[in-house]
């Protein structure tokens, strides 16, 4: 059974940094893509950043220039370096992994940015 486990969330002041990690277990295949989504209270889950197995990245406009997604294909691990955090970045961050038409989700990790 495939499981995604996130870590690295927490409370940080505006302008600070956090690094999220997501590691997959229970799989012997390499994902086509891994990335991060987030969901703030009362809002829909939205894309933050994603990286494909070939290294192509895609970012939400709201995080471009501040967040960096990276991955280790061999370890099925993905990271999200978040700099210059803003209050509006406060949300539960979810790791996602795609294997062809199958999508896997982590349980989420809370990121709270205080002023």
N, C-alpha and C positions, 0 to 999 in steps of 0.2 A: 504494500500500500504506500503510495507516494504521500509524503508529508513535507510541507514547507514551514520552516521555523524562522520567525523574524526575531531580531534582537537590536538593541541600540536606541530605542525610543526613550523619551523622558521629558523633563521640564528644562527649558532653556530660556534665557532672556533674549529679547529682540536684538538682532545683530549677531547672535551667537551661531554656533555650528553643532551639528550632530551627524553621526554616521550610522546608517542603518545597514544591517546585514541580513541576508536570507539564505539559508542552506536547505537543500533538498535531501531527503533520505528515502530509501525504499525504491530507488529507481536505478536501472542499469543503462538507460538511454540518455542521450543528450537532448535537452530541450531546444526547440526552435527559437524561442525567445523567452526572456525573463524580464520582469520589471516591477514597477511600483505604481499603485493606485492609492488614492486617499479618499476618505469620506468624513466631512465635517458634519456636526449636528444639523439636522434638518435639510441636508443637501444630498445630492446623488453622488455615488462613487465616481471619481474622475481619474483619468490618466495623469500620472506625474511624469514618469520617464520609463522607457523601455529600451532594451538592447537585444539585438538578434544574435544568433550563434556566429554570424559572420562579422559582428562588431558594429552593425549599423544602429544608431541611436535615434530616439525621437523624444522630444520634451514638450510638456505643456508650455505655452507661452509665458505663463505666470512664473515659471521657475527657471527659464532660460537664463544662463549667465550666473545663476546662483547654485544650482544643483548639478551634480555630475553622477551619472550612472555608469557602473563598470561591472564586469563579470569575470568569472573563472569557469569556462566551459567544462573543463575536465572535472571540476568539483561540483558542477551544477550549483554555483553560488552567485548571488548578485548583491551589489552594494549600492547605496545611495549616499553620497556625500552632500550634505545640505549646509550651505553657508549663507550668511546674511539673512538669517531667518526672520520672518515677519509674523505678526500675530495671526494674519490670515492663513498661515501655513499650519495652524493648529488643526489637527485631525487625527483619525486613526489611519495609519498607513498599512496597506496590505501588499504583500508580495504576491506576484502572479507568475505562473510558468505555463507556457504553451507547448504542447507536443502534438503537432498536426491539429486535429479538431478537438482535442481534449485540453481543458483549461483547469489548472490547479490553483488553489488559493491558500494563503497562510491565514493564521487566526487573527492577525493584525497586531500592531503595536502603537501605543498612544504617543503622539508628539504634541506637546503643549508649549506654546511660545508666549511668554509673559512680557508685558511692556515695562 
